[in-house]
Every structure is written in structure tokens, then in C-alpha cells.
Amino acid sequence: MKKYIRGQLIMLSKRLLYGFIFQLIFCTVLLASNGNAQRKTIEQVNVTLSVNESSLLQLFRKIENQSGFEFSYNSEKIDLNQKVTSNARKQSVYDVLEDLAKKTGLSFIQINNNIHVKQNKNGTRVTIQEKERILISGVVRDSNGEPLPGVTILKEGTTQGTVTDLEGRYEINADEGDFLVFSFIGFDDRRIEVGNQTSINVTLNENAQNLEEVIVIGYGEKSRKLMTESIGTINSAEITKVPIASADQSLQGRISGVQVTSVDGTPGAPVSVRIRGVGTVGNTQPLFVVDGVPVGNNSDGVTNPLTTINPSDIESISVLKDASAAAVYGVRAANGVVLITTKRGKKGKPTVNFDAYYGIQNIAKFNEYNSTDEWIALTQDAFDAANVQNGFSPGDPSYQELHPDLASGSPVRNRSNETNWKDEALNKSAPIQNYNLSISGGNDDYNYFVSGGYFAQEATVQKWDLKRYNFRANSDFKINKRLKMGQTFTVSHQEIERGMNGRGDGFLLQNSLTMPPFFNIYEDPANPIPGNRYGYDGNSDLAGLTIANQIGINQIVQNNDRLTRMLGSIYGELEIFEGLTYKSMVSVDYLTTRNDSWRPEYLVSEVGLNRPGNEYNDSRGESVSQVFTNTLNYFKVFGDHSIDILAGIEYQKNTNTSLAVRGSDFISNAPDFYQVVKNGRGDPNVGGGAGQGSFVGYLGRASYNFKDKYLLTGTIRRDGTSAFSPENNRRWGTFPSFSAAWRVSQEDFFSESGLISEMKIRASWGQLGNSNTTSYPHIFRVSTTPDYGSGNTTIQAPTPINFVNKDVVWETVETIDFGVDLGLFDNKVDLLVTYYDRTTKDFLYSLPLPNITGFGSTPVNLGSVSNKGIEIEIGYGKTFSNGLQLTLNGNFTTIKNRLEELAPGIEEFSSNAAYRTAVGQPIGYFFGYKTDGIYQTQEEIDGIFTGGFEDKNAPQGPRPGDVKFLDVNGPGEEGAQFSGEPDGLIDFNDRTYLGKTIPTYFYGLNIGLNYKSFDFSMLWQGVGDVQVYNQVRQSNLNLTGGGRNMLVESQERWTGPGTSNSIPRAISGDPNQNGRFSDRFVEDAGFLRLRNVQLGFSLPRTVLDKMNGFNIGRIYLAASNLLTFTKYTGMDPEVMTYGSNSNQIGAGTDGGNMPQPRIIQMGVQLQF
């Protein structure tokens, strides 16, 4: 539908409207012209020629002018530039062509008044065939099935043709041997042989470089060819190809400079969106704007509010990447801006669209764990090694040996029939389904779009189900010639029902995989547990172990997450006089969330864990964002000059409230009882909060255009925010930008070669702001403490909760862009290359404070970060003579992220033991010990540990089979933190750079094929030179024996010299600290993934025409995440630390998150 609306807009523009009228009149005249060749043959018509060494094309033109015949040919097979000579005085055209055929090796066939030119392959030079003309009719549509008006249809090699009407219909007279060429701006040409057909319906595909495409920008639109900014876009067809719960996931692999990572594979999981790297150590998520309304993105890291936007309602997504594009959003645009535009109605009869799909999901790869025998053997090895090293013997109090339950000959429960914890945790072939129904239409005075949708997805693990209900109504009304009004409204309700997964409760799959393999899941009917209420087995003290039964707890614990969002706006637009338009819009984003959880009482004997009383928690939140925007836009054309000026003011107010209650010790497990918190016999706990903030912004943008050749844009926004201190004008910031472009291909000196057909050079500079920090750091704030007192006296007192800092200022992002846009080979190939340099100054950081202050942290401006790189986008489109259509779109992005400076006296800071951020390094890099294999013999150890050399982490020193840690650094002198040289000690100074969480490059490739009624597409996406902290591997290769199960790789452990140089020995207690954080657990996580593949079949037009009212009928089979190529040993290389989607520090830990599911789906799309 987007392309149809775009076609309407293009056609109604002045130049194309004039062209449309001209073509209509011109083609009508041509079709109505009889010509002097009517009912005559080439033997009957004479010509007089005097052509000496002229081109073949010039000779054809002279014959056409005198005879009325028209030549048709395939210019790719006939050399029209070859030199020919022909002198004739009142000779028949037949004789002229006979002579020409001898000289050129061509053959000529007359069919009515057309002369078809071909290579002579059968010896026949000139042929006359009398055939009746065929009246051809049909409809031309785009790839979405929308009719295309204004499409030119020409008989190849002639000027005879016509154009399609507003319904995309056409009629043209042609001959059996003719070829029809269909062409329209922004689409690939189609060449179709007439044959004996009387009805030819055609689908045109958008070409690689659609210069006339209208792109949504901040507070307006702009033609792609006139853009001076860096903006990436995707359309509705691309968005709906992949089964997704959230609109931001549709950006994966499709736009250069945009990296999208899912936190995990659970339904509704948050998504990390990074635009051109990471410029801050705080919230790195971009600003999302839906139909002009800024949409908040939760910072809790475990929910994604964008799941409330139905992807099927989206018309397009534009990503504003540079400051010139995003500066109009000022203080909120530091991390980039994502503009989401939803669908609207169009002029015409009501159109109903229905699309649905159903799929199944599974996990592609699992970590494998030891069997019972392997678990016992590892534990025995670990105990034996510890006894030998410590000199323990049987009878010593510290002597370690297997528990009698595991001793040889003892009846270990389930030992011969090991429990399959994995299968019990999984939800095999988990369903995913989506249904959407919409109706749209309109006329000259109004349009409407109404839709409803239902989406449901179960997780690939037990008990995690998402359901979403959507409704949308968009409309526009033309009140009179100068005034129009409109509105957008959507309401969405989402529910997630889950067990213990997420929100700090644990990771069901990972915890289940590591359960001892001889533990039972369910109670043994032959050996019931007294008083068991749930039917599970706590394996109480089996083999001396007490480990919670993950499967059982997941089933008896209940969590419900509910989220309701209402997003709406009303606008009025008044044309004051020609060119000057005033627009006013009021919008509201209303969001409510609720989580309630029930944890019943349970015992160790029942589930392996004690909860002495039950507990019910209910937390609710409400947020309201109100935005009031007023703009004036002036557009004027002065001859070859045009200007477009935007000025406006915007006010936004945000309020939020939260309330949490907890009750315990309920006498009934009935929800109707415990959901009334006061029914609990334990002391209730109540908490809550409220907050508000506001922005006001003044914005302006001016664009200048000379002959569509020289393009200039300047933007400025001045923002004020309540977040900062009013002292010294800290609340206000000004953010300017400038950009320019030169369309070299429009210059008179530019000659279109076979290589370059379009060239534009562009550059931009600008500044953006970020105020995303702790609310009101300049205000001394207090909270009321819990009750204190003595005896029966209770008191409450205010307590300060923040360290006041009035000096906090804006975070400022400065960007520089240089780029070139090329159209190659007659715009069949589109190439865009951009260099960007993005520097964040005074980035905001929550600085930890010493305990003596009584405060945890305070926001400060800490330093600067740079991101530099190159973006490359390439597209190719071609329609072959047999009707096959091929499209290729690829993108490639490089990033060099570097912390340039910190506040004076600070060189680095860390978020936890595994991560560090330091000057000269990327944000949030891995920081630990380097290793060099495994010590094989005592002689090797003695050769290193001489002259006082020691490992401070391992007082006993290493033994054969232990990890060899490297001495790489010592303490610095004269203010330096490190010496840079070994110092004979292995200690915390030897921790060093091990890898980074920000990739050096990422890329995507989209391949599309269309042939007749079939379509095929593939989307590949990948990242490179990025590392992941495999915490699962660290935890499950500790080789200390007993407890949770270990990875099967533990069977490859060191057991003697030469047996292993990568996995150490098993030993209880790990005296050498082999499991300390080191490069053993930092892995290459680069990958190439087949994100989506799809094969579709559309009912032919001849079939649809017989089905009264149907325009589109398509079925398809698709798969997501079908293939992944990676060196990473974990379940999924696409890793984002749980809860860190909005923050890069500590973002690369694989702690056992659910991997992305492999999805197989079937779908149907109907339009009538």
C-alpha cells in the first residue's frame, strides 16, 4: 500500500502530472493514427534514401518517416550503431531491406505495419506475414498487489504505447510477435512477449535506487534524491516477512549502522538497538517515535514496550543516524531516532486485508552434560586429587569420599535410567501464531484504516506464554480546501504467564540441564513422600546434596505480567496561504503495567528447597506522556530555486506512579483469597513511588534546493529539561546541525557512462543531546524510613537518598558524516558509502561513592567516547527476459569504539569483576587473566616458579594439570597504573584486556527472487570480531566434583602429561583457582545466521479475476534462524546479558539465557 500511496503522490506532483497528461495525449494520438502503411505491405510502399556511413538506427528512422512502418528490435542483440550505406530512388521497402540484410546479416519480418528485426539464423532475409492485431488488456500492480497508475506501456522498438489509469488498468493493440515494455519511475522495467495472449497482468518490483521514494524524516517527509542526511528505511513488506513480537526486531540485518540484538529467545524479551556504536555508559537505546509520538522504552531490561506496536500495522520505519537527521529531536536524539509510521487509508473502494501464520519453534543447539557414571567418575577424581594434594588419608576428618548413596553397589535412584531434565524443561514444537484483519479506504474528503490483531507465542521452555491483542484506527478528514484534520489511535493489551523464569527467579533450561542426572523429577509412586502436596521429588539429601527441583518449582510458582498501552493523537493542518501550512498535534501515550506473583509454601522433601510460608506480590505502574507540538512549514519554488522552512515548538510532560504490595502466610491457596493482601497473616509490606519530568523545545529547519542539484539543510533545536539545575542555565541546551549534498550527475559536464548513472556527494555536521540520568540530581531528596522505635513506640523519619550534584550538564554528541551515493549501470545498482565520526562529550555516569558518604552513587559527567566507522549499502535489481526478477540488498558496517578520556585523575572504572572501561579501550571490555595452556609436569612448574615468582591467588602453587596463568604486568610508578612489564608475581595487576562486547563489523544480505506466481527471499545477518563471556562454561567446567552436573567437555580434562592442554584437572576446592575469570571463558562470538527464508506462491490474476472481489491470494512457507555458522561453543552466539539491553557495560555475559528459537511457519495473505 505504501508504494500505491507513493505513486499517487508522485503522479500528483507537478512535473509527473504534466508528464502523465502528455503521455496520455501522445499515446492516444499514436494509437489513433492510421499511417500510410495501413493495409499495405513493404512491397507496396516506396522510399527514397541517401544514407552514407550512417548508423543503422538513423536508417531505420528515415524509413519510418517515409513509409509509416515502425521497426521493433532488441537493442541488446542488434547493434544499432553499426555503419551502413543505402541509396534508393523510389524503391520498395522490401528491396531496401533485402539489400540491407545481405550487408548486415539481419532478417526482417513484416507483421502488419511493424517490421521486426532479428539476427538471420535460417537464411530467410525478408518475410511478410499478415496478422490481425490483438487487443491486449490487463492491470499493473506493485509487489504488494496495489494498482499502479501512470505506468507507461510501449511496444518495444516503437513509440506506440499507452499508460495505466488510476486503477492500474490499460489497453493496447499489439501483434503476436511484439514485446511490451512496462516502465514506471522507481520500479524495474518488465519486458513481456505478447504471443497469443489477450490479457497480460503485470507486477513491477521496486528498483534498487528509487530516487523518487518519499522518506519519512523528523516532522516531515523528503524525496530520497533530495536527502542530505543519513537515513535508513524499511517498508511494510520487509517488516512482515519475519515472525516477530516487536517492531525493532524487524531492523535486524536490513539497515547499515544499526545493530539489533535480542536479549534472549523468550516471548516479549527486550531488544538492544545500537545505532553507530555505543556513545555512552548509560542508556544506549534510541528514541522511538510512533506517528509523531515519542514512546518510552523500559529500562528494566526484561520487558519490551515496543511489543505493544503491531508490526502488521506499520507502513515504514526510518532510522535517523546522523545529527543532521536527528537534531530536530534535540535532547532525546543522542542515540539516534527510530521513526515508526503506521498505515493509513487511501482513495478508492474499501480494501480488506487478512494475513495469518502459524508456526512451531524449537531450540537448534543444546549444551550436553555428563551421565551418572561420568558425574561419579569426575567427582571421584576431584576428591582423590584433593586428598593427595592435602595429604589426607581415610579416617582424617577432612578426607573426601563419595557419599554412600553413590558407592559401588548402592541402589542409586534412577542411576540406570537417568532423568532427562532437558526434555522435561522444554516445550517442544512450541506454537507461534498471528492473525490480522484490516479494512481501509477513502475518497477525496476522507480516508480511514482500521485493524485488529491477535498474536500468541509460547516459549520453547515450559510455562512462558505471551498473548497480545491490538486495535488501531487511523483517519484523515478534509474539512475544506485549506483545512484538514486527522487522528491516530491504538490500544494494545499484552499478557505473559510464566513460572520461575526471568525477573531474578532463574533460568529454567540452564538450571535444569545442570541438575544431577540421578535426581528424580517426579515422586516415585512406589516410594511416596509423606505429605507431598505437589507430586514432585525434592531428592532430599540424596547423595548428600540439596538442590532445588527446577521443573517442580517452575510449575508451582505463578507469575503474570500484564501491559496495556493506549497511544493516540489528534492533529489539525491549515494552509494559511499557498506554501505556508500550520499544523498542531496533541498526543498521549498511556501505559499501565502489572506483575503479580504467587509463591506457595514448599519443603525440601517436595522440591528440594524450603519456603516456610507462602507469599503474594502485586506491583503496578502507570505512566503518561503528553506531547503538544505546533509547527509552521513554508515551501516555495522560485524558478530553479526552492526553499522548505520548518519552525515549531514542542512541549512534553511525563508522569509516572508505582505501587507494590506484598502479603504472606495466607491460609488459602485460592487466587481470590490471596490476591486480597490483607488476608495474609504476615505483616504486609507496601511500597511505591511517583515522578515527573518535562521538556520544552524550539525547533527549526531550513532546506535549500537549486535545480535538484545543490542541496543545503540547516537544523537547530533548543531544549529545556526539568532534569537539571536551573542555576547557570544548565537546563537549556542548543543543538545545531548542517548538511549539504551535490548531485554531480545533474551537472552539464557529467556524462552518463555505462558505469555511473547517478552520483551524489553529501556531508553533515551536528550536535545532539542526552539528559537521560537520575532524576533531579540537583535537588536534595528524602524518603520516609521504615518504622523505628523502642517498646511499643513507632516513629518514621526522613532520610536523604541522593548525593546532591548541581554541576551535572547535558551529554553532547557531535557527529561528522561524509558520503557518496551512486547509481550504477542505469541505476540497476545502488551504492552508498558513508564515513561517520561520532563523539560523545561529558557522558553521564552513575559514579559509585564510598560507603562513608551513606550514598550508593551520584550522576556525573565523566568523559568522552568516540565511534568511527564506514557504512556500505549496495542494492541490485534486474528483470530477465524470461520474467525472472532478482533483487539483492546488502549492507556492511564497521565500528571502532574508544573511550577517549575520563575526568581528571580517573583512568578506568569497572562494573564487576569481568568488565572494565578504560581510556584507550572500548566501553565495557572484558578484563581478566591470560593463560597459556596447562602445566604438564612438575619440572615445567619448577622452571617458572623460581626466584620468588608466585601466584598470589594460589598460595599452594600450581600442580601438574593446573592452568598456566601469565605474568603480564606489575604496579606502575610515578602515577602510572601499570608498569607494562612482568614483575615476578601473578596478582590482580595481571588482569588485562581479553576482548570486547562491541563488534568491529556487522552486515546483512537480503536476496529476493520472483518468477511468475512464485517468490523467494533470504535474509542473512552476521557480526564479526566480537567476544562473549561464556559464564555457563565457567560454571560448568569448574571440575570440583559433586553438586551440579558438568559439561561433557569435562571428560576431556587433564588426567596426566599430554592428555589435555585446554581443560585442567579435576580437584575439589580448586586450590589453583583454575576457574578464575580468564581468557578460557572469553570466546569468539562472531556468527553468520540465516535470519529468514521464505517461499511464496500467489494466485495468478486469471484465477483471482474469477474469484469475485479478490485482489491478492498468497500462501507461503518460511523459516527463521534456520542456520547459524559460528565458533562459539554456547547455545547461541547472539548474547546480551539479561537485563542489560539498554546499557553496554556488562552486556556480553552468557549466563544461560534462552537461545533464539528456530521457527518454521506457514502463512496466508488475502486482499479483497
TAMO-V656431 format. One record per residue. RES is the residue in three letters. NEAR is the number of other ideal C-beta (glycine too) atoms within 12 Angstrom. Layout:
BEGIN
res	near
RES	NEAR
RES	NEAR
END
This chain:
BEGIN
res	near
MET	44
LYS	36
LYS	40
TYR	41
ILE	37
ARG	39
GLY	39
GLN	31
LEU	25
ILE	32
MET	34
LEU	22
SER	20
LYS	14
ARG	17
LEU	27
LEU	18
TYR	16
GLY	22
PHE	30
ILE	18
PHE	17
GLN	31
LEU	27
ILE	16
PHE	22
CYS	31
THR	18
VAL	17
LEU	26
LEU	28
ALA	13
SER	19
ASN	14
GLY	25
ASN	19
ALA	29
GLN	16
ARG	15
LYS	23
THR	27
ILE	38
GLU	22
GLN	21
VAL	31
ASN	24
VAL	34
THR	20
LEU	32
SER	18
VAL	27
ASN	13
GLU	15
SER	22
SER	21
LEU	32
LEU	23
GLN	24
LEU	38
PHE	39
ARG	23
LYS	27
ILE	39
GLU	29
ASN	19
GLN	26
SER	36
GLY	29
PHE	42
GLU	36
PHE	41
SER	37
TYR	31
ASN	23
SER	19
GLU	14
LYS	17
ILE	27
ASP	19
LEU	24
ASN	14
GLN	20
LYS	18
VAL	31
THR	21
SER	33
ASN	21
ALA	26
ARG	13
LYS	14
GLN	25
SER	28
VAL	41
TYR	30
ASP	27
VAL	39
LEU	43
GLU	26
ASP	25
LEU	37
ALA	28
LYS	19
LYS	20
THR	29
GLY	20
LEU	34
SER	26
PHE	39
ILE	34
GLN	35
ILE	31
ASN	35
ASN	38
ASN	39
ILE	42
HIS	40
VAL	40
LYS	27
GLN	21
ASN	23
LYS	11
ASN	10
GLY	12
THR	18
ARG	28
VAL	30
THR	27
ILE	28
GLN	20
GLU	19
LYS	22
GLU	15
ARG	25
ILE	26
LEU	19
ILE	34
SER	27
GLY	36
VAL	34
VAL	44
ARG	36
ASP	40
SER	37
ASN	37
GLY	34
GLU	37
PRO	40
LEU	45
PRO	38
GLY	43
VAL	47
THR	35
ILE	46
LEU	33
LYS	39
GLU	36
GLY	34
THR	36
THR	24
GLN	37
GLY	33
THR	37
VAL	35
THR	36
ASP	22
LEU	26
GLU	22
GLY	35
ARG	28
TYR	39
GLU	25
ILE	39
ASN	31
ALA	42
ASP	36
GLU	24
GLY	30
ASP	40
PHE	36
LEU	40
VAL	36
PHE	40
SER	29
PHE	42
ILE	35
GLY	35
PHE	38
ASP	38
ASP	33
ARG	40
ARG	32
ILE	34
GLU	26
VAL	32
GLY	17
ASN	16
GLN	24
THR	20
SER	25
ILE	35
ASN	35
VAL	43
THR	41
LEU	43
ASN	40
GLU	40
ASN	40
ALA	40
GLN	38
ASN	35
LEU	32
GLU	30
GLU	34
VAL	33
ILE	34
VAL	39
ILE	42
GLY	46
TYR	39
GLY	36
GLU	27
LYS	34
SER	33
ARG	39
LYS	32
LEU	37
MET	43
THR	45
GLU	50
SER	48
ILE	49
GLY	42
THR	43
ILE	43
ASN	36
SER	38
ALA	36
GLU	38
ILE	37
THR	42
LYS	40
VAL	46
PRO	42
ILE	44
ALA	45
SER	45
ALA	44
ASP	46
GLN	45
SER	43
LEU	48
GLN	43
GLY	42
ARG	40
ILE	45
SER	42
GLY	45
VAL	44
GLN	50
VAL	41
THR	46
SER	41
VAL	44
ASP	44
GLY	45
THR	44
PRO	47
GLY	43
ALA	43
PRO	39
VAL	42
SER	42
VAL	43
ARG	47
ILE	46
ARG	51
GLY	45
VAL	47
GLY	50
THR	49
VAL	44
GLY	38
ASN	37
THR	45
GLN	41
PRO	49
LEU	38
PHE	42
VAL	43
VAL	44
ASP	39
GLY	42
VAL	39
PRO	37
VAL	43
GLY	37
ASN	39
ASN	33
SER	24
ASP	28
GLY	30
VAL	33
THR	40
ASN	45
PRO	42
LEU	43
THR	40
THR	46
ILE	45
ASN	43
PRO	42
SER	42
ASP	44
ILE	47
GLU	42
SER	40
ILE	45
SER	40
VAL	46
LEU	51
LYS	51
ASP	49
ALA	50
SER	49
ALA	47
ALA	49
ALA	48
VAL	48
TYR	45
GLY	47
VAL	46
ARG	47
ALA	50
ALA	49
ASN	46
GLY	49
VAL	44
VAL	47
LEU	42
ILE	42
THR	37
THR	43
LYS	41
ARG	36
GLY	35
LYS	34
LYS	30
GLY	24
LYS	19
PRO	22
THR	34
VAL	24
ASN	38
PHE	27
ASP	41
ALA	28
TYR	40
TYR	28
GLY	34
ILE	26
GLN	37
ASN	29
ILE	35
ALA	27
LYS	25
PHE	29
ASN	33
GLU	22
TYR	35
ASN	34
SER	25
THR	27
ASP	19
GLU	29
TRP	40
ILE	33
ALA	25
LEU	44
THR	39
GLN	26
ASP	33
ALA	37
PHE	31
ASP	26
ALA	35
ALA	32
ASN	25
VAL	21
GLN	28
ASN	21
GLY	11
PHE	20
SER	14
PRO	12
GLY	9
ASP	13
PRO	9
SER	17
TYR	18
GLN	30
GLU	27
LEU	29
HIS	23
PRO	15
ASP	27
LEU	31
ALA	17
SER	15
GLY	10
SER	16
PRO	15
VAL	30
ARG	28
ASN	27
ARG	27
SER	13
ASN	14
GLU	27
THR	36
ASN	22
TRP	38
LYS	32
ASP	19
GLU	28
ALA	40
LEU	30
ASN	34
LYS	21
SER	19
ALA	32
PRO	28
ILE	39
GLN	30
ASN	37
TYR	28
ASN	35
LEU	28
SER	39
ILE	26
SER	35
GLY	23
GLY	28
ASN	16
ASP	16
ASP	18
TYR	23
ASN	31
TYR	30
PHE	40
VAL	32
SER	40
GLY	27
GLY	37
TYR	27
PHE	40
ALA	30
GLN	39
GLU	34
ALA	42
THR	40
VAL	46
GLN	34
LYS	36
TRP	43
ASP	31
LEU	37
LYS	31
ARG	43
TYR	28
ASN	38
PHE	28
ARG	41
ALA	30
ASN	38
SER	30
ASP	32
PHE	24
LYS	22
ILE	16
ASN	13
LYS	12
ARG	17
LEU	21
LYS	24
MET	24
GLY	31
GLN	32
THR	39
PHE	31
THR	41
VAL	30
SER	42
HIS	29
GLN	39
GLU	30
ILE	39
GLU	29
ARG	40
GLY	37
MET	36
ASN	46
GLY	40
ARG	28
GLY	16
ASP	27
GLY	30
PHE	37
LEU	42
LEU	45
GLN	38
ASN	36
SER	42
LEU	38
THR	36
MET	43
PRO	45
PRO	39
PHE	35
PHE	43
ASN	38
ILE	36
TYR	28
GLU	26
ASP	20
PRO	11
ALA	9
ASN	16
PRO	15
ILE	28
PRO	12
GLY	13
ASN	26
ARG	21
TYR	30
GLY	22
TYR	34
ASP	34
GLY	38
ASN	40
SER	30
ASP	16
LEU	33
ALA	31
GLY	21
LEU	29
THR	23
ILE	34
ALA	36
ASN	45
GLN	43
ILE	43
GLY	44
ILE	39
ASN	38
GLN	30
ILE	32
VAL	40
GLN	31
ASN	35
ASN	31
ASP	41
ARG	30
LEU	36
THR	28
ARG	40
MET	29
LEU	42
GLY	33
SER	35
ILE	26
TYR	32
GLY	25
GLU	27
LEU	23
GLU	22
ILE	15
PHE	14
GLU	12
GLY	18
LEU	22
THR	30
TYR	26
LYS	32
SER	26
MET	30
VAL	26
SER	33
VAL	31
ASP	41
TYR	30
LEU	37
THR	28
THR	35
ARG	28
ASN	34
ASP	32
SER	35
TRP	34
ARG	31
PRO	31
GLU	28
TYR	34
LEU	29
VAL	26
SER	26
GLU	33
VAL	40
GLY	33
LEU	31
ASN	17
ARG	24
PRO	15
GLY	23
ASN	32
GLU	31
TYR	40
ASN	33
ASP	34
SER	30
ARG	27
GLY	32
GLU	26
SER	33
VAL	27
SER	37
GLN	27
VAL	38
PHE	27
THR	38
ASN	27
THR	32
LEU	28
ASN	29
TYR	26
PHE	26
LYS	20
VAL	20
PHE	13
GLY	10
ASP	13
HIS	19
SER	26
ILE	24
ASP	34
ILE	27
LEU	36
ALA	28
GLY	36
ILE	28
GLU	40
TYR	26
GLN	38
LYS	25
ASN	31
THR	25
ASN	27
THR	20
SER	24
LEU	24
ALA	24
VAL	29
ARG	29
GLY	32
SER	27
ASP	23
PHE	29
ILE	16
SER	20
ASN	23
ALA	15
PRO	19
ASP	11
PHE	19
TYR	35
GLN	24
VAL	17
VAL	28
LYS	19
ASN	23
GLY	27
ARG	18
GLY	21
ASP	17
PRO	23
ASN	21
VAL	20
GLY	19
GLY	19
GLY	22
ALA	18
GLY	23
GLN	20
GLY	30
SER	27
PHE	39
VAL	27
GLY	39
TYR	28
LEU	40
GLY	32
ARG	43
ALA	28
SER	37
TYR	29
ASN	32
PHE	23
LYS	19
ASP	27
LYS	27
TYR	25
LEU	39
LEU	29
THR	43
GLY	30
THR	45
ILE	30
ARG	40
ARG	30
ASP	38
GLY	29
THR	36
SER	28
ALA	36
PHE	40
SER	26
PRO	16
GLU	16
ASN	13
ASN	14
ARG	24
ARG	28
TRP	28
GLY	37
THR	25
PHE	40
PRO	30
SER	43
PHE	31
SER	44
ALA	30
ALA	39
TRP	26
ARG	32
VAL	25
SER	31
GLN	27
GLU	19
ASP	9
PHE	10
PHE	19
SER	13
GLU	19
SER	15
GLY	11
LEU	18
ILE	25
SER	29
GLU	35
MET	34
LYS	38
ILE	29
ARG	39
ALA	31
SER	42
TRP	31
GLY	44
GLN	38
LEU	51
GLY	47
ASN	45
SER	46
ASN	39
THR	39
THR	32
SER	26
TYR	27
PRO	33
HIS	28
ILE	23
PHE	18
ARG	21
VAL	14
SER	17
THR	18
THR	15
PRO	15
ASP	14
TYR	13
GLY	12
SER	8
GLY	7
ASN	7
THR	9
THR	12
ILE	14
GLN	14
ALA	14
PRO	12
THR	16
PRO	19
ILE	23
ASN	28
PHE	28
VAL	23
ASN	30
LYS	22
ASP	21
VAL	39
VAL	33
TRP	40
GLU	43
THR	35
VAL	51
GLU	34
THR	48
ILE	30
ASP	42
PHE	26
GLY	36
VAL	29
ASP	42
LEU	32
GLY	36
LEU	27
PHE	23
ASP	24
ASN	35
LYS	29
VAL	30
ASP	39
LEU	34
LEU	41
VAL	28
THR	42
TYR	29
TYR	43
ASP	30
ARG	46
THR	35
THR	42
LYS	29
ASP	37
PHE	46
LEU	41
TYR	38
SER	30
LEU	30
PRO	20
LEU	18
PRO	12
ASN	9
ILE	7
THR	15
GLY	14
PHE	24
GLY	17
SER	26
THR	30
PRO	39
VAL	30
ASN	35
LEU	39
GLY	35
SER	29
VAL	48
SER	34
ASN	46
LYS	28
GLY	35
ILE	28
GLU	43
ILE	30
GLU	38
ILE	29
GLY	37
TYR	30
GLY	38
LYS	28
THR	32
PHE	18
SER	18
ASN	15
GLY	27
LEU	22
GLN	35
LEU	28
THR	36
LEU	28
ASN	41
GLY	32
ASN	39
PHE	32
THR	43
THR	30
ILE	41
LYS	31
ASN	39
ARG	31
LEU	40
GLU	29
GLU	25
LEU	27
ALA	20
PRO	11
GLY	13
ILE	21
GLU	23
GLU	29
PHE	31
SER	26
SER	31
ASN	23
ALA	21
ALA	36
TYR	38
ARG	35
THR	42
ALA	31
VAL	26
GLY	22
GLN	31
PRO	41
ILE	48
GLY	44
TYR	38
PHE	45
PHE	39
GLY	35
TYR	39
LYS	28
THR	35
ASP	23
GLY	24
ILE	34
TYR	33
GLN	27
THR	20
GLN	17
GLU	13
GLU	23
ILE	27
ASP	16
GLY	14
ILE	26
PHE	27
THR	13
GLY	12
GLY	11
PHE	22
GLU	22
ASP	34
LYS	23
ASN	30
ALA	30
PRO	12
GLN	22
GLY	25
PRO	39
ARG	32
PRO	31
GLY	39
ASP	42
VAL	45
LYS	35
PHE	43
LEU	25
ASP	30
VAL	29
ASN	27
GLY	22
PRO	20
GLY	15
GLU	12
GLU	7
GLY	10
ALA	14
GLN	23
PHE	24
SER	19
GLY	16
GLU	17
PRO	23
ASP	23
GLY	23
LEU	26
ILE	37
ASP	25
PHE	25
ASN	27
ASP	34
ARG	34
THR	33
TYR	27
LEU	34
GLY	36
LYS	40
THR	47
ILE	45
PRO	39
THR	29
TYR	28
PHE	43
TYR	39
GLY	42
LEU	31
ASN	38
ILE	27
GLY	36
LEU	26
ASN	36
TYR	21
LYS	22
SER	24
PHE	24
ASP	34
PHE	27
SER	36
MET	31
LEU	40
TRP	32
GLN	44
GLY	33
VAL	43
GLY	27
ASP	24
VAL	40
GLN	39
VAL	43
TYR	42
ASN	40
GLN	33
VAL	38
ARG	37
GLN	34
SER	32
ASN	37
LEU	40
ASN	37
LEU	47
THR	32
GLY	40
GLY	32
GLY	25
ARG	35
ASN	40
MET	42
LEU	33
VAL	24
GLU	26
SER	38
GLN	25
GLU	23
ARG	36
TRP	35
THR	26
GLY	15
PRO	17
GLY	14
THR	19
SER	27
ASN	22
SER	24
ILE	33
PRO	43
ARG	40
ALA	42
ILE	40
SER	31
GLY	26
ASP	30
PRO	29
ASN	40
GLN	31
ASN	40
GLY	33
ARG	32
PHE	36
SER	39
ASP	34
ARG	37
PHE	39
VAL	38
GLU	31
ASP	25
ALA	40
GLY	29
PHE	36
LEU	27
ARG	38
LEU	32
ARG	43
ASN	43
VAL	31
GLN	40
LEU	27
GLY	34
PHE	24
SER	32
LEU	27
PRO	23
ARG	30
THR	20
VAL	18
LEU	25
ASP	19
LYS	13
MET	17
ASN	9
GLY	16
PHE	25
ASN	37
ILE	36
GLY	29
ARG	38
ILE	25
TYR	33
LEU	26
ALA	39
ALA	33
SER	39
ASN	41
LEU	26
LEU	22
THR	31
PHE	19
THR	27
LYS	19
TYR	33
THR	29
GLY	41
MET	38
ASP	38
PRO	38
GLU	45
VAL	45
MET	46
THR	34
TYR	36
GLY	27
SER	38
ASN	38
SER	37
ASN	36
GLN	43
ILE	38
GLY	34
ALA	46
GLY	49
THR	39
ASP	41
GLY	34
GLY	38
ASN	45
MET	45
PRO	40
GLN	44
PRO	45
ARG	34
ILE	41
ILE	29
GLN	38
MET	26
GLY	33
VAL	26
GLN	39
LEU	27
GLN	32
PHE	22
END
